[in-house]
Amino acid sequence: MEKQDAAVLRKQQEQRNAARASQREQDLTAIMKTTHGRRFVMDLLVSCGCDPSRTVTSMTGNSRTYELEGMRKVGVTLQAEVIDKCEDLYFTMLREHFDSKRANSNDRTNRTDG
């Protein structure tokens, strides 16, 4: 009887895990479908050190390095999940990010030229 109870509990847990994963995927897709959501996710990735236009080259081995690497791991994990669940929207987000950076760069150039 105990083996059956354990099997039932295991199956229930698997169903709960599958439901949570499905909800997470739906949530992420809903966020990435909006311009505001993509901008928020990109800002989060950038703040975690996952800015695709920059590379980190300094690894000093001190506590700050470990802190930055921990932040980066969070960003890399989120980035992988976004690519896995909604790859097309990830590339839309990148395009919007680079377009925004280009526009901001042009604004600064125009202000210094004038």
Secondary structure, 3 states (H helix, E strand, C coil): CHHHHHHHHHHHHHHHHHHHHHHHHHHHHHHHCCHHHHHHHHHHHHHCCCCCCCCCCCCCCCHHHHHHHHHHHHHHHHHHHHHHHHHHHHHHHHHHHHHHHHHHHHHHHHHHHC
